[in-house]
Amino acid sequence: MIKNILKNKFFLTLVSLIVVSFLIFLLLLILRYEETIQNSMFKLSTSDLFEITKNKASHIKSVIDIDEENYIEKLKSDAELRKRLEICVKNILTDNIKYAYILYKDKNDIFRFLVDASSGDEKSMLNQKLDIASDKWYELYKVKKPLVIRHQVLQKLSISYLVPILNKDEVELVLAIDFAVDKISEIDNVLSIIKIGITLILLIVLISLITLIYQLYRYNKIKKTSFIDRLTNVYNRNYLYHVENKINLDDYVLAVIDIDFFKKVNDTYGHDAGDRILTKIGSILKGTLREDEDIAIRYGGEEFIILVKSSNEYKKSSINVINRIFK
């Protein structure tokens, strides 16, 4: 029984589809699991960071005396005040926080540096333009609350954290930090190996499935060809054996055709003439019978069987079809 099941191409195709579906589900599950790990790492890594940065923004507000008019111009002209703010901002820097800076937005909606805690060649100059890669920077001026911008970086969890500094309920300054932490390499490597393994297995199964479907298509095509008589283009005796237990003869009117004096035709005019007669008979049958309902079979040399689909109420119409063929 097991051997018969394994030989059944339809069953193998169904099993292959189930396996492919399971592998795709497993791959999606791993991708989701990887995302869950990253989110957990993100929460653990930033649990204290956000609160510290917000407290630092409040301290900056008190140092600047934010209620003062034209305080941005005051910051631009007061190098000593900018130095104090730079020291204040620099306290935020850690191994994971590489950059921290204070920005303002000019009349042309361009973000510019007021204070940059970076050192050396990475330090930005006063009023230097900052190229932003996300419209969330502008969203900050609408929501007036801290925002997180996540970046897609291989092997790292990277974000920009933006904290607005308000003046009369309007965003005047932005304290921004860039935070990055390495992913847990062991987990990342294991997940990568599993993903590669499942992808390769999925590829192999897909190739096997495509091959199986192609072979199934060829098998059905060859099987169909084996049921057709090449000379007359109607079904042959093999087809009769194939369907004899699958059809109900009560649903058909059956007729048998035998060509008179066919042997004499072959003996007198040759087999080519006999073949032309058989071909013409097949053409008449194909042209008269209904393709999806009636069945024409070449049973022997010059013998044909016709099965005309009918019902008890319409037997007469089926016999009329046979009479048309006879005429």
CYANA upper distance limits for C-alpha pairs under 8 A (distance plus 0.5 A):
  1 MET  CA      5 ILE  CA      6.83
  2 ILE  CA      6 LEU  CA      6.72
  3 LYS  CA      7 LYS  CA      6.73
  4 ASN  CA      8 ASN  CA      6.87
  5 ILE  CA     11 PHE  CA      7.35
  6 LEU  CA     11 PHE  CA      7.94
  6 LEU  CA     12 LEU  CA      7.25
  7 LYS  CA     12 LEU  CA      8.45
  8 ASN  CA     12 LEU  CA      6.90
  9 LYS  CA     13 THR  CA      6.57
  9 LYS  CA    212 LEU  CA      7.89
  9 LYS  CA    216 LEU  CA      7.01
 10 PHE  CA     14 LEU  CA      6.77
 10 PHE  CA    216 LEU  CA      8.37
 11 PHE  CA     15 VAL  CA      6.71
 12 LEU  CA     16 SER  CA      6.56
 13 THR  CA     17 LEU  CA      6.72
 13 THR  CA    209 LEU  CA      7.11
 13 THR  CA    212 LEU  CA      7.33
 13 THR  CA    213 ILE  CA      7.51
 14 LEU  CA     18 ILE  CA      6.80
 15 VAL  CA     19 VAL  CA      6.69
 16 SER  CA     20 VAL  CA      6.60
 16 SER  CA    205 VAL  CA      7.49
 16 SER  CA    209 LEU  CA      6.62
 17 LEU  CA     21 SER  CA      6.60
 17 LEU  CA    209 LEU  CA      8.07
 18 ILE  CA     22 PHE  CA      6.64
 19 VAL  CA     23 LEU  CA      6.67
 19 VAL  CA    205 VAL  CA      8.30
 20 VAL  CA     24 ILE  CA      6.66
 20 VAL  CA    202 LEU  CA      6.81
 20 VAL  CA    205 VAL  CA      7.19
 20 VAL  CA    206 LEU  CA      7.51
 21 SER  CA     25 PHE  CA      6.64
 22 PHE  CA     26 LEU  CA      6.59
 23 LEU  CA     27 LEU  CA      6.58
 23 LEU  CA    198 ILE  CA      7.24
 23 LEU  CA    202 LEU  CA      6.83
 24 ILE  CA     28 LEU  CA      6.70
 24 ILE  CA    202 LEU  CA      8.00
 25 PHE  CA     29 LEU  CA      6.58
 26 LEU  CA     30 ILE  CA      6.75
 27 LEU  CA     31 LEU  CA      6.78
 27 LEU  CA    195 LYS  CA      7.00
 27 LEU  CA    198 ILE  CA      7.17
 27 LEU  CA    199 THR  CA      8.18
 28 LEU  CA     32 ARG  CA      6.62
 29 LEU  CA     33 TYR  CA      6.54
 30 ILE  CA     34 GLU  CA      6.52
 30 ILE  CA    191 LEU  CA      7.79
 30 ILE  CA    195 LYS  CA      7.88
 31 LEU  CA     35 GLU  CA      6.78
 32 ARG  CA     36 THR  CA      6.71
 33 TYR  CA     37 ILE  CA      6.76
 34 GLU  CA     38 GLN  CA      6.75
 34 GLU  CA    188 ASP  CA      8.45
 34 GLU  CA    191 LEU  CA      7.75
 35 GLU  CA     39 ASN  CA      6.67
 36 THR  CA     40 SER  CA      6.68
 37 ILE  CA     41 MET  CA      6.62
 38 GLN  CA     42 PHE  CA      6.52
 38 GLN  CA    157 LEU  CA      8.01
 38 GLN  CA    183 LYS  CA      8.11
 39 ASN  CA     43 LYS  CA      6.75
 40 SER  CA     44 LEU  CA      6.74
 41 MET  CA     45 SER  CA      6.43
 41 MET  CA    183 LYS  CA      8.33
 42 PHE  CA     46 THR  CA      6.55
 42 PHE  CA    157 LEU  CA      7.54
 43 LYS  CA     47 SER  CA      6.14
 45 SER  CA     49 LEU  CA      8.17
 45 SER  CA    181 VAL  CA      8.12
 46 THR  CA     50 PHE  CA      6.87
 47 SER  CA     51 GLU  CA      8.31
 48 ASP  CA     52 ILE  CA      6.74
 49 LEU  CA     53 THR  CA      6.67
 50 PHE  CA     54 LYS  CA      6.72
 50 PHE  CA    161 TYR  CA      8.29
 51 GLU  CA     55 ASN  CA      6.72
 52 ILE  CA     56 LYS  CA      6.65
 52 ILE  CA     92 ILE  CA      8.50
 53 THR  CA     57 ALA  CA      6.74
 53 THR  CA     92 ILE  CA      7.90
 53 THR  CA    163 VAL  CA      8.02
 54 LYS  CA     58 SER  CA      6.91
 54 LYS  CA    163 VAL  CA      7.05
 55 ASN  CA     59 HIS  CA      6.82
 56 LYS  CA     60 ILE  CA      6.70
 56 LYS  CA     88 CYS  CA      8.32
 56 LYS  CA     89 VAL  CA      8.00
 57 ALA  CA     61 LYS  CA      6.75
 57 ALA  CA    163 VAL  CA      7.44
 57 ALA  CA    164 PRO  CA      8.25
 57 ALA  CA    165 ILE  CA      6.97
 57 ALA  CA    175 LEU  CA      6.98
 58 SER  CA     62 SER  CA      6.98
 58 SER  CA    165 ILE  CA      8.07
 59 HIS  CA     63 VAL  CA      6.79
 60 ILE  CA     64 ILE  CA      6.70
 60 ILE  CA     85 LEU  CA      7.37
 60 ILE  CA     88 CYS  CA      8.12
 61 LYS  CA     65 ASP  CA      6.71
 61 LYS  CA     66 ILE  CA      6.16
 61 LYS  CA    165 ILE  CA      7.19
 62 SER  CA     66 ILE  CA      7.35
 63 VAL  CA     85 LEU  CA      8.30
 64 ILE  CA     71 TYR  CA      8.06
 64 ILE  CA     81 LEU  CA      8.31
 66 ILE  CA     71 TYR  CA      7.36
 66 ILE  CA    166 LEU  CA      8.41
 66 ILE  CA    167 ASN  CA      6.59
 67 ASP  CA    167 ASN  CA      6.88
 67 ASP  CA    168 LYS  CA      8.07
 70 ASN  CA     74 LYS  CA      6.90
 71 TYR  CA     75 LEU  CA      6.62
 72 ILE  CA     76 LYS  CA      6.76
 72 ILE  CA    104 TYR  CA      8.46
 73 GLU  CA     77 SER  CA      6.76
 74 LYS  CA     78 ASP  CA      6.37
 75 LEU  CA     79 ALA  CA      7.74
 75 LEU  CA     81 LEU  CA      7.15
 75 LEU  CA     82 ARG  CA      6.76
 75 LEU  CA    114 LEU  CA      7.88
 76 LYS  CA     82 ARG  CA      8.32
 76 LYS  CA    114 LEU  CA      7.55
 76 LYS  CA    126 LEU  CA      7.98
 78 ASP  CA     82 ARG  CA      6.96
 79 ALA  CA     83 LYS  CA      6.64
 80 GLU  CA     84 ARG  CA      6.89
 81 LEU  CA     85 LEU  CA      6.81
 82 ARG  CA     86 GLU  CA      6.55
 82 ARG  CA    114 LEU  CA      8.06
 82 ARG  CA    115 VAL  CA      6.84
 83 LYS  CA     87 ILE  CA      6.84
 84 ARG  CA     88 CYS  CA      6.76
 85 LEU  CA     89 VAL  CA      6.54
 85 LEU  CA    115 VAL  CA      7.56
 86 GLU  CA     90 LYS  CA      6.39
 86 GLU  CA    115 VAL  CA      6.41
 86 GLU  CA    116 ASP  CA      6.91
 86 GLU  CA    117 ALA  CA      5.92
 87 ILE  CA     91 ASN  CA      7.06
 87 ILE  CA    117 ALA  CA      7.83
 88 CYS  CA     92 ILE  CA      8.23
 89 VAL  CA     93 LEU  CA      8.12
 89 VAL  CA    100 ALA  CA      6.92
 89 VAL  CA    101 TYR  CA      7.45
 89 VAL  CA    116 ASP  CA      8.49
 89 VAL  CA    117 ALA  CA      6.59
 90 LYS  CA    100 ALA  CA      7.52
 90 LYS  CA    117 ALA  CA      5.50
 90 LYS  CA    118 SER  CA      8.22
 92 ILE  CA     97 ILE  CA      7.85
 92 ILE  CA    100 ALA  CA      7.73
 93 LEU  CA     97 ILE  CA      5.56
 93 LEU  CA     98 LYS  CA      6.50
 93 LEU  CA     99 TYR  CA      7.32
 93 LEU  CA    100 ALA  CA      7.42
 94 THR  CA     98 LYS  CA      7.11
 96 ASN  CA    179 PHE  CA      6.13
 96 ASN  CA    180 ALA  CA      5.79
 96 ASN  CA    181 VAL  CA      6.26
 97 ILE  CA    177 ILE  CA      7.35
 97 ILE  CA    178 ASP  CA      6.31
 97 ILE  CA    179 PHE  CA      5.04
 97 ILE  CA    180 ALA  CA      7.06
 98 LYS  CA    118 SER  CA      8.30
 98 LYS  CA    177 ILE  CA      8.40
 98 LYS  CA    178 ASP  CA      6.83
 98 LYS  CA    179 PHE  CA      7.20
 98 LYS  CA    180 ALA  CA      8.44
 99 TYR  CA    116 ASP  CA      8.45
 99 TYR  CA    117 ALA  CA      7.29
 99 TYR  CA    118 SER  CA      6.65
 99 TYR  CA    177 ILE  CA      6.10
 99 TYR  CA    178 ASP  CA      5.76
 99 TYR  CA    179 PHE  CA      8.08
100 ALA  CA    116 ASP  CA      6.91
100 ALA  CA    117 ALA  CA      6.14
100 ALA  CA    118 SER  CA      7.68
100 ALA  CA    175 LEU  CA      7.89
100 ALA  CA    176 ALA  CA      6.19
100 ALA  CA    177 ILE  CA      4.80
100 ALA  CA    178 ASP  CA      7.05
101 TYR  CA    113 PHE  CA      7.75
101 TYR  CA    114 LEU  CA      8.18
101 TYR  CA    115 VAL  CA      5.97
101 TYR  CA    116 ASP  CA      4.91
101 TYR  CA    117 ALA  CA      6.41
101 TYR  CA    175 LEU  CA      6.46
101 TYR  CA    176 ALA  CA      5.98
101 TYR  CA    177 ILE  CA      7.06
102 ILE  CA    113 PHE  CA      6.73
102 ILE  CA    114 LEU  CA      6.12
102 ILE  CA    115 VAL  CA      5.49
102 ILE  CA    116 ASP  CA      7.02
102 ILE  CA    173 LEU  CA      7.25
102 ILE  CA    174 VAL  CA      6.09
102 ILE  CA    175 LEU  CA      5.17
102 ILE  CA    176 ALA  CA      6.81
103 LEU  CA    111 PHE  CA      6.84
103 LEU  CA    112 ARG  CA      5.97
103 LEU  CA    113 PHE  CA      5.17
103 LEU  CA    114 LEU  CA      5.91
103 LEU  CA    115 VAL  CA      7.52
103 LEU  CA    173 LEU  CA      6.22
103 LEU  CA    174 VAL  CA      5.65
103 LEU  CA    175 LEU  CA      7.11
103 LEU  CA    176 ALA  CA      8.17
104 TYR  CA    111 PHE  CA      6.15
104 TYR  CA    112 ARG  CA      6.07
104 TYR  CA    113 PHE  CA      7.19
104 TYR  CA    114 LEU  CA      7.48
104 TYR  CA    172 GLU  CA      7.00
104 TYR  CA    173 LEU  CA      5.45
104 TYR  CA    174 VAL  CA      6.81
105 LYS  CA    109 ASP  CA      6.00
105 LYS  CA    110 ILE  CA      5.90
105 LYS  CA    111 PHE  CA      4.96
105 LYS  CA    112 ARG  CA      6.76
105 LYS  CA    172 GLU  CA      8.23
105 LYS  CA    173 LEU  CA      8.15
106 ASP  CA    110 ILE  CA      6.00
106 ASP  CA    111 PHE  CA      7.00
106 ASP  CA    112 ARG  CA      7.79
110 ILE  CA    129 LYS  CA      7.43
110 ILE  CA    130 LEU  CA      8.03
111 PHE  CA    129 LYS  CA      6.46
111 PHE  CA    130 LEU  CA      5.99
111 PHE  CA    131 ASP  CA      8.07
112 ARG  CA    126 LEU  CA      8.20
112 ARG  CA    127 ASN  CA      5.46
112 ARG  CA    128 GLN  CA      5.81
112 ARG  CA    129 LYS  CA      5.05
112 ARG  CA    130 LEU  CA      6.10
113 PHE  CA    124 SER  CA      7.47
113 PHE  CA    125 MET  CA      7.42
113 PHE  CA    126 LEU  CA      6.01
113 PHE  CA    127 ASN  CA      5.47
113 PHE  CA    128 GLN  CA      5.93
113 PHE  CA    129 LYS  CA      7.14
113 PHE  CA    130 LEU  CA      7.54
114 LEU  CA    125 MET  CA      8.46
114 LEU  CA    126 LEU  CA      5.81
114 LEU  CA    127 ASN  CA      6.63
115 VAL  CA    126 LEU  CA      7.49
116 ASP  CA    123 LYS  CA      6.70
116 ASP  CA    124 SER  CA      6.62
116 ASP  CA    125 MET  CA      8.33
117 ALA  CA    123 LYS  CA      7.65
118 SER  CA    122 GLU  CA      6.47
118 SER  CA    123 LYS  CA      5.23
118 SER  CA    124 SER  CA      8.11
119 SER  CA    123 LYS  CA      5.63
124 SER  CA    128 GLN  CA      6.86
132 ILE  CA    137 TRP  CA      8.04
134 SER  CA    149 ILE  CA      8.35
135 ASP  CA    139 GLU  CA      7.08
136 LYS  CA    140 LEU  CA      6.83
136 LYS  CA    147 LEU  CA      8.19
136 LYS  CA    149 ILE  CA      7.75
137 TRP  CA    141 TYR  CA      8.18
137 TRP  CA    162 LEU  CA      8.32
138 TYR  CA    142 LYS  CA      7.88
139 GLU  CA    143 VAL  CA      6.89
140 LEU  CA    144 LYS  CA      5.93
140 LEU  CA    145 LYS  CA      7.01
140 LEU  CA    146 PRO  CA      7.68
140 LEU  CA    147 LEU  CA      7.24
140 LEU  CA    162 LEU  CA      8.27
140 LEU  CA    164 PRO  CA      7.61
141 TYR  CA    164 PRO  CA      8.37
141 TYR  CA    170 GLU  CA      8.12
141 TYR  CA    171 VAL  CA      6.35
144 LYS  CA    164 PRO  CA      6.76
144 LYS  CA    166 LEU  CA      8.37
144 LYS  CA    170 GLU  CA      8.10
144 LYS  CA    171 VAL  CA      7.07
145 LYS  CA    163 VAL  CA      7.28
145 LYS  CA    164 PRO  CA      6.89
146 PRO  CA    161 TYR  CA      7.68
146 PRO  CA    162 LEU  CA      5.94
146 PRO  CA    163 VAL  CA      4.94
146 PRO  CA    164 PRO  CA      6.78
147 LEU  CA    161 TYR  CA      6.46
147 LEU  CA    162 LEU  CA      5.73
147 LEU  CA    163 VAL  CA      7.27
148 VAL  CA    159 ILE  CA      7.12
148 VAL  CA    160 SER  CA      6.43
148 VAL  CA    161 TYR  CA      5.29
148 VAL  CA    162 LEU  CA      6.96
149 ILE  CA    159 ILE  CA      5.91
149 ILE  CA    160 SER  CA      5.57
149 ILE  CA    161 TYR  CA      6.94
150 ARG  CA    157 LEU  CA      8.43
150 ARG  CA    158 SER  CA      6.53
150 ARG  CA    159 ILE  CA      4.85
150 ARG  CA    160 SER  CA      7.03
151 HIS  CA    157 LEU  CA      7.97
151 HIS  CA    158 SER  CA      5.80
151 HIS  CA    159 ILE  CA      6.09
151 HIS  CA    160 SER  CA      8.33
152 GLN  CA    157 LEU  CA      8.14
152 GLN  CA    158 SER  CA      7.58
153 VAL  CA    157 LEU  CA      7.27
153 VAL  CA    158 SER  CA      7.10
155 GLN  CA    182 ASP  CA      6.57
155 GLN  CA    183 LYS  CA      6.04
155 GLN  CA    185 SER  CA      8.19
155 GLN  CA    188 ASP  CA      8.43
156 LYS  CA    180 ALA  CA      6.96
156 LYS  CA    181 VAL  CA      6.13
156 LYS  CA    182 ASP  CA      4.96
156 LYS  CA    183 LYS  CA      5.72
157 LEU  CA    180 ALA  CA      6.01
157 LEU  CA    181 VAL  CA      5.84
157 LEU  CA    182 ASP  CA      6.79
157 LEU  CA    183 LYS  CA      6.94
158 SER  CA    178 ASP  CA      7.99
158 SER  CA    179 PHE  CA      6.23
158 SER  CA    180 ALA  CA      4.70
158 SER  CA    181 VAL  CA      7.08
159 ILE  CA    178 ASP  CA      6.43
159 ILE  CA    179 PHE  CA      5.82
159 ILE  CA    180 ALA  CA      6.89
160 SER  CA    176 ALA  CA      7.32
160 SER  CA    177 ILE  CA      6.19
160 SER  CA    178 ASP  CA      5.05
160 SER  CA    179 PHE  CA      6.70
161 TYR  CA    176 ALA  CA      6.16
161 TYR  CA    177 ILE  CA      5.87
161 TYR  CA    178 ASP  CA      7.03
161 TYR  CA    179 PHE  CA      8.12
162 LEU  CA    174 VAL  CA      6.98
162 LEU  CA    175 LEU  CA      6.41
162 LEU  CA    176 ALA  CA      5.12
162 LEU  CA    177 ILE  CA      7.30
163 VAL  CA    174 VAL  CA      6.22
163 VAL  CA    175 LEU  CA      5.64
163 VAL  CA    176 ALA  CA      6.84
164 PRO  CA    171 VAL  CA      6.35
164 PRO  CA    172 GLU  CA      7.95
164 PRO  CA    173 LEU  CA      6.56
164 PRO  CA    174 VAL  CA      5.20
164 PRO  CA    175 LEU  CA      6.87
165 ILE  CA    171 VAL  CA      6.30
165 ILE  CA    172 GLU  CA      6.53
165 ILE  CA    173 LEU  CA      5.50
165 ILE  CA    174 VAL  CA      6.30
165 ILE  CA    175 LEU  CA      7.67
166 LEU  CA    170 GLU  CA      5.65
166 LEU  CA    171 VAL  CA      4.96
166 LEU  CA    172 GLU  CA      6.13
166 LEU  CA    173 LEU  CA      7.50
167 ASN  CA    171 VAL  CA      6.79
167 ASN  CA    172 GLU  CA      6.60
183 LYS  CA    188 ASP  CA      7.45
184 ILE  CA    188 ASP  CA      6.60
185 SER  CA    189 ASN  CA      6.39
186 GLU  CA    190 VAL  CA      6.71
187 ILE  CA    191 LEU  CA      6.59
188 ASP  CA    192 SER  CA      6.58
189 ASN  CA    193 ILE  CA      6.67
190 VAL  CA    194 ILE  CA      6.71
191 LEU  CA    195 LYS  CA      6.56
192 SER  CA    196 ILE  CA      6.63
193 ILE  CA    197 GLY  CA      6.55
194 ILE  CA    198 ILE  CA      6.58
195 LYS  CA    199 THR  CA      6.49
196 ILE  CA    200 LEU  CA      6.65
197 GLY  CA    201 ILE  CA      6.72
198 ILE  CA    202 LEU  CA      6.41
199 THR  CA    203 LEU  CA      6.57
200 LEU  CA    204 ILE  CA      6.71
201 ILE  CA    205 VAL  CA      6.61
202 LEU  CA    206 LEU  CA      6.50
203 LEU  CA    207 ILE  CA      6.66
204 ILE  CA    208 SER  CA      6.64
205 VAL  CA    209 LEU  CA      6.45
206 LEU  CA    210 ILE  CA      6.60
207 ILE  CA    211 THR  CA      6.64
208 SER  CA    212 LEU  CA      6.53
209 LEU  CA    213 ILE  CA      6.59
210 ILE  CA    214 TYR  CA      6.63
211 THR  CA    215 GLN  CA      6.62
212 LEU  CA    216 LEU  CA      6.50
213 ILE  CA    217 TYR  CA      6.60
214 TYR  CA    218 ARG  CA      6.72
215 GLN  CA    219 TYR  CA      6.46
216 LEU  CA    220 ASN  CA      6.65
217 TYR  CA    221 LYS  CA      6.63
218 ARG  CA    222 ILE  CA      6.52
219 TYR  CA    223 LYS  CA      6.38
220 ASN  CA    224 LYS  CA      6.46
221 LYS  CA    225 THR  CA      6.69
222 ILE  CA    226 SER  CA      6.66
223 LYS  CA    227 PHE  CA      7.20
224 LYS  CA    228 ILE  CA      7.38
226 SER  CA    238 ASN  CA      7.98
227 PHE  CA    235 TYR  CA      6.09
227 PHE  CA    236 ASN  CA      6.08
227 PHE  CA    237 ARG  CA      8.09
227 PHE  CA    238 ASN  CA      6.22
227 PHE  CA    239 TYR  CA      5.44
228 ILE  CA    233 ASN  CA      6.48
228 ILE  CA    234 VAL  CA      6.20
228 ILE  CA    235 TYR  CA      4.98
228 ILE  CA    236 ASN  CA      5.97
228 ILE  CA    239 TYR  CA      8.23
229 ASP  CA    233 ASN  CA      5.68
229 ASP  CA    234 VAL  CA      6.08
229 ASP  CA    235 TYR  CA      6.12
229 ASP  CA    236 ASN  CA      5.62
229 ASP  CA    298 ARG  CA      7.60
230 ARG  CA    234 VAL  CA      8.33
231 LEU  CA    275 ASP  CA      7.79
231 LEU  CA    278 LEU  CA      7.77
231 LEU  CA    279 THR  CA      6.44
232 THR  CA    278 LEU  CA      6.62
232 THR  CA    279 THR  CA      5.13
232 THR  CA    280 LYS  CA      8.06
232 THR  CA    281 ILE  CA      7.77
232 THR  CA    282 GLY  CA      4.99
232 THR  CA    283 SER  CA      7.50
232 THR  CA    298 ARG  CA      8.31
233 ASN  CA    279 THR  CA      8.34
233 ASN  CA    282 GLY  CA      6.87
233 ASN  CA    283 SER  CA      8.30
234 VAL  CA    282 GLY  CA      6.75
234 VAL  CA    286 LYS  CA      7.70
234 VAL  CA    296 ALA  CA      6.39
234 VAL  CA    297 ILE  CA      6.29
234 VAL  CA    298 ARG  CA      7.13
235 TYR  CA    239 TYR  CA      6.62
235 TYR  CA    240 LEU  CA      8.35
235 TYR  CA    295 ILE  CA      8.24
235 TYR  CA    296 ALA  CA      6.61
235 TYR  CA    297 ILE  CA      5.00
235 TYR  CA    298 ARG  CA      6.67
236 ASN  CA    240 LEU  CA      7.43
236 ASN  CA    297 ILE  CA      5.75
236 ASN  CA    298 ARG  CA      5.49
236 ASN  CA    299 TYR  CA      6.68
237 ARG  CA    241 TYR  CA      6.98
237 ARG  CA    297 ILE  CA      7.22
237 ARG  CA    298 ARG  CA      6.98
237 ARG  CA    299 TYR  CA      5.71
237 ARG  CA    300 GLY  CA      8.19
238 ASN  CA    242 HIS  CA      6.72
239 TYR  CA    243 VAL  CA      6.75
239 TYR  CA    297 ILE  CA      8.39
240 LEU  CA    244 GLU  CA      6.18
240 LEU  CA    297 ILE  CA      7.83
242 HIS  CA    246 LYS  CA      8.40
243 VAL  CA    247 ILE  CA      6.71
248 ASN  CA    252 TYR  CA      8.14
249 LEU  CA    253 VAL  CA      8.22
251 ASP  CA    309 LYS  CA      6.43
251 ASP  CA    310 SER  CA      6.12
251 ASP  CA    311 SER  CA      6.48
252 TYR  CA    307 LEU  CA      6.13
252 TYR  CA    308 VAL  CA      5.68
252 TYR  CA    309 LYS  CA      4.95
252 TYR  CA    310 SER  CA      5.77
252 TYR  CA    311 SER  CA      7.95
253 VAL  CA    306 ILE  CA      8.47
253 VAL  CA    307 LEU  CA      6.17
253 VAL  CA    308 VAL  CA      5.58
253 VAL  CA    309 LYS  CA      6.98
253 VAL  CA    310 SER  CA      7.11
253 VAL  CA    315 LYS  CA      7.75
253 VAL  CA    318 SER  CA      7.13
253 VAL  CA    319 ILE  CA      7.72
254 LEU  CA    305 ILE  CA      7.72
254 LEU  CA    306 ILE  CA      6.17
254 LEU  CA    307 LEU  CA      5.21
254 LEU  CA    308 VAL  CA      6.95
255 ALA  CA    305 ILE  CA      6.36
255 ALA  CA    306 ILE  CA      5.55
255 ALA  CA    307 LEU  CA      7.11
255 ALA  CA    322 ILE  CA      7.91
256 VAL  CA    303 GLU  CA      7.67
256 VAL  CA    304 PHE  CA      6.22
256 VAL  CA    305 ILE  CA      5.12
256 VAL  CA    306 ILE  CA      6.73
257 ILE  CA    302 GLU  CA      8.48
257 ILE  CA    303 GLU  CA      6.08
257 ILE  CA    304 PHE  CA      5.41
257 ILE  CA    305 ILE  CA      6.79
257 ILE  CA    306 ILE  CA      8.31
258 ASP  CA    302 GLU  CA      6.33
258 ASP  CA    303 GLU  CA      5.13
258 ASP  CA    304 PHE  CA      7.05
259 ILE  CA    302 GLU  CA      6.17
259 ILE  CA    303 GLU  CA      7.35
261 PHE  CA    265 VAL  CA      6.94
262 PHE  CA    266 ASN  CA      6.89
262 PHE  CA    274 GLY  CA      7.64
262 PHE  CA    302 GLU  CA      7.57
263 LYS  CA    267 ASP  CA      6.62
264 LYS  CA    268 THR  CA      6.41
265 VAL  CA    269 TYR  CA      6.15
265 VAL  CA    270 GLY  CA      7.50
265 VAL  CA    273 ALA  CA      7.91
265 VAL  CA    274 GLY  CA      6.94
266 ASN  CA    270 GLY  CA      5.02
266 ASN  CA    271 HIS  CA      5.42
266 ASN  CA    272 ASP  CA      8.35
266 ASN  CA    273 ALA  CA      7.29
266 ASN  CA    274 GLY  CA      5.95
267 ASP  CA    271 HIS  CA      8.10
269 TYR  CA    273 ALA  CA      6.50
269 TYR  CA    274 GLY  CA      8.29
270 GLY  CA    274 GLY  CA      7.25
271 HIS  CA    275 ASP  CA      6.54
272 ASP  CA    276 ARG  CA      6.79
273 ALA  CA    277 ILE  CA      6.91
274 GLY  CA    278 LEU  CA      6.81
275 ASP  CA    279 THR  CA      6.57
276 ARG  CA    280 LYS  CA      6.65
277 ILE  CA    281 ILE  CA      6.73
278 LEU  CA    282 GLY  CA      6.72
278 LEU  CA    302 GLU  CA      7.67
279 THR  CA    283 SER  CA      6.71
280 LYS  CA    284 ILE  CA      6.73
281 ILE  CA    285 LEU  CA      6.78
282 GLY  CA    286 LYS  CA      6.64
283 SER  CA    287 GLY  CA      6.50
284 ILE  CA    288 THR  CA      6.56
284 ILE  CA    325 ILE  CA      7.43
285 LEU  CA    289 LEU  CA      6.42
285 LEU  CA    296 ALA  CA      7.29
285 LEU  CA    325 ILE  CA      7.31
286 LYS  CA    290 ARG  CA      8.41
286 LYS  CA    291 GLU  CA      8.01
286 LYS  CA    296 ALA  CA      8.16
288 THR  CA    321 VAL  CA      7.92
288 THR  CA    324 ARG  CA      8.25
288 THR  CA    325 ILE  CA      7.28
289 LEU  CA    294 ASP  CA      6.31
289 LEU  CA    295 ILE  CA      8.03
289 LEU  CA    296 ALA  CA      8.43
289 LEU  CA    308 VAL  CA      8.08
289 LEU  CA    321 VAL  CA      7.89
290 ARG  CA    294 ASP  CA      5.79
291 GLU  CA    295 ILE  CA      8.19
293 GLU  CA    308 VAL  CA      7.78
293 GLU  CA    309 LYS  CA      6.24
294 ASP  CA    306 ILE  CA      8.08
294 ASP  CA    307 LEU  CA      6.19
294 ASP  CA    308 VAL  CA      5.17
294 ASP  CA    309 LYS  CA      5.91
295 ILE  CA    306 ILE  CA      6.33
295 ILE  CA    307 LEU  CA      5.47
295 ILE  CA    308 VAL  CA      7.01
296 ALA  CA    304 PHE  CA      7.62
296 ALA  CA    305 ILE  CA      6.41
296 ALA  CA    306 ILE  CA      5.17
296 ALA  CA    307 LEU  CA      6.93
297 ILE  CA    304 PHE  CA      6.03
297 ILE  CA    305 ILE  CA      5.56
297 ILE  CA    306 ILE  CA      6.89
298 ARG  CA    302 GLU  CA      8.13
298 ARG  CA    303 GLU  CA      6.61
298 ARG  CA    304 PHE  CA      4.90
298 ARG  CA    305 ILE  CA      6.87
299 TYR  CA    303 GLU  CA      5.95
299 TYR  CA    304 PHE  CA      5.68
299 TYR  CA    305 ILE  CA      6.88
300 GLY  CA    304 PHE  CA      7.45
308 VAL  CA    318 SER  CA      6.49
308 VAL  CA    321 VAL  CA      8.28
308 VAL  CA    322 ILE  CA      8.38
309 LYS  CA    318 SER  CA      7.47
310 SER  CA    314 TYR  CA      6.51
310 SER  CA    315 LYS  CA      6.25
310 SER  CA    317 SER  CA      8.44
310 SER  CA    318 SER  CA      6.50
311 SER  CA    315 LYS  CA      6.49
314 TYR  CA    318 SER  CA      7.29
315 LYS  CA    319 ILE  CA      6.92
316 LYS  CA    320 ASN  CA      6.78
317 SER  CA    321 VAL  CA      7.02
318 SER  CA    322 ILE  CA      7.20
319 ILE  CA    323 ASN  CA      6.76
320 ASN  CA    324 ARG  CA      6.73
321 VAL  CA    325 ILE  CA      7.00
322 ILE  CA    326 PHE  CA      6.79
323 ASN  CA    327 LYS  CA      6.71
